[in-house]
């Protein structure tokens, strides 16, 4: 099991990075486990980046607005089972190829940004979204993957 602060300084040295799997470890975010922004900023120069897995690390902090500046090829974000709090920033809709966003078992509040619907041209809000599982997130209904057949998967 790996532990310590997320390896932002190392990650930025790999511009060809496509996948990063750091789930099920004991990483913390920057500034005493309160700031995720430096880590997400370190991924911005990896133009081919597609998938990030940071599940079940105990990471704290808010999802930064710069999440929308991640490479446009980003397809999967696995951020479940952490201590992430606050609202989902509307800038996340800039990730036009995002097909899987896992945020359950965090302390997310607020609503799912309507702008997420802008990513999928076949999406109409809220008719094509199925609000199902409110048990696994704090006050925010996310969607079970199996209930969405032709739409973006937010679970």
C-alpha positions as CSV (number, residue, x, y, z in Angstrom):
1,X,0.0,0.0,0.0
2,X,1.3,3.4,-1.0
3,X,1.0,6.4,1.2
4,X,1.8,10.1,1.4
5,X,0.9,13.1,-0.6
6,X,-0.4,12.6,-4.2
7,X,2.7,12.5,-6.5
8,X,2.0,15.8,-8.4
9,X,5.7,16.6,-9.0
10,X,6.4,13.2,-10.4
11,X,3.2,13.0,-12.6
12,X,4.0,16.3,-14.4
13,X,7.2,14.7,-15.7
14,X,5.3,12.2,-17.8
15,X,3.6,14.1,-20.7
16,X,2.7,10.8,-22.5
17,X,0.8,9.4,-19.5
18,X,-2.5,7.9,-20.5
19,X,-3.7,6.0,-17.4
20,X,-3.0,6.4,-13.8
21,X,-4.3,3.8,-11.3
22,X,-3.7,4.8,-7.6
23,X,-6.8,3.4,-6.0
24,X,-6.9,1.6,-2.7
25,X,-3.9,3.3,-1.1
26,X,-3.4,5.8,1.6
27,X,-2.7,9.0,-0.4
28,X,-3.7,12.4,0.9
29,X,-4.2,15.6,-1.1
30,X,-2.0,18.7,-0.7
31,X,-2.1,21.2,2.2
32,X,-3.0,18.8,4.9
33,X,-5.5,16.7,2.8
34,X,-7.6,19.8,1.8
35,X,-6.4,20.7,-1.7
36,X,-6.8,18.6,-4.8
37,X,-5.9,21.3,-7.3
38,X,-2.1,20.8,-7.5
39,X,-2.6,17.1,-8.4
40,X,-5.2,17.8,-11.1
41,X,-2.9,20.6,-12.4
42,X,-0.1,18.1,-12.8
43,X,-2.2,16.1,-15.2
44,X,-2.9,18.9,-17.6
45,X,0.3,18.5,-19.7
46,X,-0.5,14.8,-20.4
47,X,-2.3,15.4,-23.7
48,X,-3.2,11.7,-24.1
49,X,-4.5,11.2,-20.6
50,X,-7.7,9.1,-20.5
51,X,-8.3,7.5,-17.2
52,X,-7.7,8.4,-13.5
53,X,-8.4,6.0,-10.6
54,X,-8.1,7.5,-7.1
55,X,-10.8,5.5,-5.4
56,X,-10.7,4.7,-1.7
57,X,-7.7,6.8,-0.6
58,X,-9.3,9.1,1.9
59,X,-8.5,12.1,-0.2
60,X,-9.9,15.3,1.1
61,X,-10.7,18.6,-0.5
62,X,-13.1,20.0,-3.1
63,X,-13.1,19.1,-6.8
64,X,-11.2,22.1,-8.3
65,X,-12.6,24.2,-11.1
66,X,-9.5,23.3,-13.1
67,X,-10.9,19.8,-13.5
68,X,-12.4,21.1,-16.7
69,X,-8.9,21.8,-18.0
70,X,-7.8,18.2,-18.0
71,X,-7.0,16.7,-21.4
72,X,-10.0,16.5,-23.7
73,X,-9.5,12.8,-24.1
74,X,-10.3,12.1,-20.5
75,X,-12.9,9.3,-20.4
76,X,-13.0,7.8,-16.9
77,X,-12.7,9.5,-13.5
78,X,-12.9,7.1,-10.5
79,X,-13.0,9.3,-7.4
80,X,-15.4,7.3,-5.2
81,X,-14.9,6.4,-1.5
82,X,-12.9,9.4,-0.5
83,X,-13.5,12.6,1.6
84,X,-14.1,14.9,-1.3
85,X,-16.7,17.5,-0.4
86,X,-18.5,20.5,-1.9
87,X,-20.3,20.8,-5.3
88,X,-19.4,19.3,-8.6
89,X,-17.9,22.2,-10.5
90,X,-19.7,23.0,-13.8
91,X,-16.4,23.2,-15.6
92,X,-16.4,19.4,-15.6
93,X,-18.6,19.6,-18.6
94,X,-15.5,20.6,-20.6
95,X,-14.5,17.0,-20.5
96,X,-16.4,16.2,-23.7
97,X,-15.2,12.5,-23.9
98,X,-16.0,11.7,-20.2
99,X,-18.2,8.6,-20.1
100,X,-17.7,7.5,-16.5
101,X,-17.7,9.6,-13.4
102,X,-17.7,7.8,-10.0
103,X,-18.2,10.1,-7.0
104,X,-20.2,7.9,-4.7
105,X,-19.3,7.6,-1.0
106,X,-17.9,11.1,-0.7
107,X,-19.3,14.2,0.9
108,X,-20.5,15.8,-2.3
109,X,-23.4,18.2,-2.0
110,X,-25.4,20.5,-4.2
111,X,-26.8,19.4,-7.5
112,X,-25.4,17.7,-10.6
113,X,-24.6,20.5,-13.0
114,X,-26.9,20.8,-15.9
115,X,-23.8,21.5,-18.0
116,X,-22.9,17.8,-17.8
117,X,-25.8,17.2,-20.2
118,X,-24.0,19.4,-22.8
119,X,-21.3,16.7,-23.2
120,X,-23.6,14.2,-24.8
121,X,-25.6,15.6,-27.8
122,X,-28.2,12.8,-27.3
123,X,-28.9,13.8,-23.7
124,X,-31.9,15.8,-22.6
125,X,-32.1,16.8,-19.0
126,X,-33.6,15.2,-16.9
127,X,-35.6,12.7,-19.0
128,X,-32.6,10.6,-20.1
129,X,-31.0,10.5,-16.6
130,X,-32.2,8.0,-14.0
131,X,-31.9,9.1,-10.4
132,X,-31.6,5.9,-8.5
133,X,-29.1,5.4,-5.8
134,X,-29.2,8.1,-3.0
135,X,-27.8,5.7,-0.4
136,X,-24.2,5.9,-1.3
137,X,-23.7,9.7,-1.5
138,X,-24.4,12.4,0.9
139,X,-27.6,14.1,-0.2
140,X,-26.8,13.9,-3.9
141,X,-28.5,11.3,-6.1
142,X,-26.1,9.7,-8.5
143,X,-26.9,7.2,-11.2
144,X,-26.2,3.5,-11.4
145,X,-24.3,2.5,-14.4
146,X,-26.6,-0.4,-15.3
147,X,-29.6,2.0,-15.5
148,X,-28.1,4.0,-18.3
149,X,-27.9,2.3,-21.7
150,X,-27.2,5.1,-24.2
151,X,-26.2,7.9,-21.8
152,X,-23.2,9.1,-19.8
153,X,-22.7,7.1,-16.6
154,X,-22.5,9.0,-13.4
155,X,-22.4,6.8,-10.3
